[in-house]
Amino acid sequence: MPFSLLCLLGDAKWKAVVKDCVAEGALTHAWVNSPDEARAAFRDQHFDVVLADLRSATDPGFNLLDFIRRQPRPTAVAVVAGEEIADGFHPLYLHGVGVILRRSAPPSAPALRRVFESLFDPMQSVGLERHIPQGAAIDGGSIRTLADRNRFIEQASHVLSQRAARFPSVFDLRLVFEEIANNAILHAFRTSDGEKKYSRLSDLRQLADDEHVAVQFSVGPQWTGLSVRDNQGAFQVKEVLGKLYRQVSLQGLTDESGRGLFLSWSLADVLIACVVPGQITEVTALFHSPSPASEKTLCMYEPLAPSREAGRAET
């Protein structure tokens, strides 16, 4: 998939990964050193993707995210962040930026390429097999009832308990697995008038024939991964970013929803959500660090929408 890339990064490790990614994909790209240089670069050409350090993207002297939103053609954005994410999450929510990559742990060049491609086509990140070592065994199946959900959680917990490396803990795995599965059941399915069909888990006896929730999980020597997919595609990235913002900012500690996904993001090393409206939502959690860092990767993908202020020139 050909696309043009603009990078505003200062970290040497990240620069090296981006250079490898660009070389492998023969991408059209440009490097800039400041938000002002980014604005100047856009005067010469349009860029499909911007990869920027969070501090630079939200610099109060020149808000790069707002500038990008005003462009006549849509541009996808990914940011690189560290622990300052707690203070910098609000502008990401406002501008619908759902891809936050760990500054301390740059991905491999192929993994970064997948991030870029998934910004345009979420299906590029669908499937647990894309995120674990090639050929690794994957278990799972369909959830039709709460008993099915419990059975898969028990299976994954048992396999994890037999592994020599004790990360993640069985408790963390069970909590994340349950939260993601519950979200699929409670939020995916609607009645004909748009109300939640299963407003409480106790409402579920068995999913209808046209309602599907599939789970996958894999436990290896140095990784654990799990995913839950529904066939509705009702996930709203901007709405979920708002809920996450309320948790990150400690404003939503008593909110009825939002805590489960925030806990999942906090406990896993990587949380990925892919949505194709009306077709699928898949949420994947990956654990691969014996000592999980406070920095986390969050990737939420949906089809790129047109700029909300198309045609409006930056002044």
KAPE-V725213 format. One record per pair of residues at least 12 apart in sequence whose C-alpha atoms are under 6 Angstrom apart, sorted by the first residue. I is the first residue (numbers start at 1). J is the second residue. Records with the same first field share a line. If there is no record, write none. Layout:
# KAPE-V725213
I: J, J
This chain:
# KAPE-V725213
3: 48
4: 28, 29, 47, 48
5: 29, 47, 49, 50
6: 29, 30, 31, 50
7: 31, 50, 51, 52
8: 32, 33, 52
9: 52, 53
14: 106
17: 109
20: 109
21: 109
48: 75
49: 75, 76, 77
50: 77
51: 78, 79
52: 79
53: 79, 80
54: 79, 80, 81
69: 307
70: 309
72: 310, 311
74: 306, 307
78: 99
79: 100
80: 100, 101, 102, 103
81: 102, 103
82: 103, 295
83: 295
86: 248
93: 241, 242
96: 238
98: 299, 300
99: 298, 299, 300
100: 297, 298
101: 297
102: 295, 296, 297
119: 301
120: 303, 304
122: 274, 301, 302
138: 217, 218
139: 216, 217
140: 215, 216
141: 214, 215
142: 213, 214
143: 213, 214
144: 206, 207
145: 206
157: 170
167: 290
176: 264
179: 260
186: 198, 199
188: 232, 234
212: 230, 231
213: 229, 230
214: 228, 229
215: 227, 228
222: 288
223: 287, 288
224: 286, 287
225: 285, 286
226: 284, 285
227: 283, 284
228: 282, 283
229: 281, 282
230: 280, 281
231: 279, 280
232: 278, 279, 280
233: 275, 276, 277, 278, 279, 280, 281
234: 277
243: 258
268: 285, 286, 287
269: 286, 287, 296
270: 285, 286, 297, 298
271: 284, 285, 298
272: 284, 298, 299, 300
273: 300
274: 300, 301
275: 302
